């Protein structure tokens, strides 16, 4: 089974445009996510998938300059982008990671992927019931499940958010989930705003090039409670909720390649 991590990235984020190439400790955020994903032992290949829109030319250039596999597809229909990328990279299992999670913990991603591989599942994640900090999200699903979603999803929220159709239809797919023994879901370690970016930069500055994981970040926050207030008071999954409120059906491009 070839397991491919596809990191979705775009420059047109509405809340913090160009965030994926913002500097974090001397390196673009996208490369921080890639380097942490590459540390996961259960993943065979890490690739970036961006759009064909000219605004994302800089993402492709960044990847090529750093020897990172890159695929370009539909800007708004991210489900189609994932499906076509999975075909391109001959993926049997797809790990979904987003480019705004530079604190991704490879050990947690490995736990999710190994849970998937060791069980009879179509989809496994640590997000069905959130117990990890926002920003450590990892989803893994079979190519067949992705294809079924690609063929069937029609709502804008289901095309823009790759796994929405899957987790809305538990009668069609076999689910598995990974939970932490403690609930850290209120912690915000992703990057959607300038405050989020400031928080992540503070974390990287503290560890100063050393490897760090979730446990070490938690200890840092415990010792420096003022850091937690930098980006407090923001909602989880705000982008998905916005798509749900729009609630429109769209014409999807489902041409086989």
N, C-alpha and C positions, 0 to 999 in steps of 0.2 A: 504494500500500500504506500503510494507516494503522498506524503503529507506536505502541503504547500501553504505557507503563511502569506496571505495577500494583505498588504497594508494600504488602505485607501487614503488618498491624499488629494487635496485640491487647494488652490490659492484663493478661491472666492468665498471663504467663510464670512458670513454676514456680521458676526460679532467681533471678529478679530481677523480682518483680511490679511492673507499672506502669512498666517501664523505658523504654518508647517515649516517655513524656512527661517523663522525667527531664531536668533542666536541663543544658545544655552551653553554656557561655559566654553565658548569658542567654537561651537559646532552647530549647524542647523538642527532644529528640533527633529526633523524627519530622520536624519542620520542617527540621532540618539535613540529613536524608536527602533530603527533597523538594527543597530548594534546590540540592543538588549534582546530583540526577538531572535537574533542569530545565536545568542547564548543558550537558547532552548534546545535541549538535546533530542526532543521527540519530533522536531521539525526538520524536514529534508531540504527545503528551499525557502528562502525569504525573498519576496518580490514586492515592489511598489506598483500599485495600479492607480493611475490618474486619468484625466480626461483628455480628449483630443482638442479641447478649447485652447486657443492661443495663450490664455492666461496661465495655463499649466506647462508651458514650454520650459519654464525655469525648473520645474520639478524634474522633468525628463533630463535636462542638462545636469542637474545636481546628481542624479542617479548614475548617469553615464560617466561622469567625472570620478565617481567613487566606486565604480565596478559593481553597481547594484542592478539587478534585473528590473526592468520597467515595462509596463504594458499600458497602453492608452485606449480608452473606450468612451462610452457615453457619459456626459457630464451629469445629467440629472437622473437618468435611469441607472442607478448604481448596481441594482440587481443584475441588469444586463452586462454591465462592466465586469462584475464578478464571474458571471457565467462564461463569458467569452475568454476571460483571463484564465479560468480554470481549464478550459479546453486548450488554450495556448500552452500552458505549462504542464499539461497531461496530469492534472491533479486527481487523485482518488479521494482524498480528504482535504478540505479547505479550512484553514484557520483564519478567522477574520479578526484583524487588528486595525485600529485607526491611528492615523499619524499624529493625533493630538494627545497621545498617552506616553510621554517620555519617561515616566516612572514605572513602566511595564516591568513586572517581575517575571523573568524567564522560568523560575521554578514553579510559579503558579500556572503559567501557560503550559508547562510540561505536565502538571497535575491534571489539567483539563484534557489535554490531548491523550494522555495515558488512560484516563477514565474512559474516553471515547473508544480507544483501541481495544481495551480489555472488556468492553461490554457490547451488547447487541443494540447499538444506538444509531439513529440517524442524525441526532443533534445533541451536543453536550456543551454547556457553558457554565460560567460562574455568575450569570446575570439573570437567570430565571427567578431566583430568589436572591436578591442582592445582599451579600454579607461582606464583600471586599470593598475597599475604597474605590470610588469612581475614578477610573484611570488604569485599573488593573484588569479590565474586561478582556476576556478571551472566549471566543466561540469557535467550535469546530463542527463541521457537518459533512456528510457524504456528498459526493458529486451528484448522485441520483436525487437527493433531497433538494439540492440547489436547482437542478434541472426542473423538477416538479414545480418548485416555487416560481421559477422563471417562466414556465409555460402558463401558470394559473393566476399569478398575482396581477391585479388590475388597478388597485387603489394607488394613488400617488405615494402614500405613506409606505406601501408595500414594495414599491419600486425604488424609492429613495433610500429606504432603510432595509438592508439586504435580507435580514432574517425575520422581518416582521411577519411575513406570510407563514413561515414555518412555526413560530411560537404562537400564532393565533389559531393554529389547526393541530392541536394535540391528538385529534382522532386520526390524523394522517401520518404522523411521524412519531418515532420512538425517542423519547427524551431522556437525558441524564443530566444531573446537575452536580456541581461542586460547591460546597458551602464551607465557610470557615466556622470554627467553634465559637468565635466571638463575632458580634455584628459591628463592622467598621464601615457600613454603607453610607454613613453621614459624612465621611471624610471625602474631600474633593481633591483629587490628584490629577485631573485631566486639565486640558488647556482650551478654554473657550473665550476667555476675557484677558485683559491686561493684568488683572489681579491674579488670575490663575498662573499666568506666565511668570509673574513676580514670585509667586510661591515656589514654582518649580526651580527657578533660578536660585532661590535661597537654598533649596535642598542640594542642588549640584555644587553650589559654592561651598557648602559645609563639608561635603565628602571629598571635594577637591581631587577628582580623578580616581578615587578609590571605588571599587565595586561596592554596591549597596543593594539591599533588598527591602522588602516590606517591613520586616521586623526592625531593621536598623532605622528606617524612616520614622516608624512609630516611636522608637526610643528618642530620636532627635526631637520630635515634636513634643514629647513628654518633658524633655530637658529645656526646650525653648518654646513655651506655650504661646509666645507672641507671634510665632510663625504661622500658627493655625488661624489666626485672625486675618491674615492677609487676604484670603479669598473666601471668607465665611459668608453664609447666607445666600448661596446660589442653589438653583434647582438641578436635580439629576435628569438627564435625558430630555432637556428642553427642546432640542431640535426635533426629536421624534414626536413630542406632544404638539408642536407647531404643525407638523405634517398631518397629524390626526385631525386637528381642528379644521384644516383646509379641506380634507375629506373628499378629494376629487378623484374620479377615475381618469386615467390617461391612456392614450394609445401607445402600447408598448411595441418595440421592435423585437420580434421573436424569430427572426430569420436564422435558421440553422447555419452554422459555419463549420 
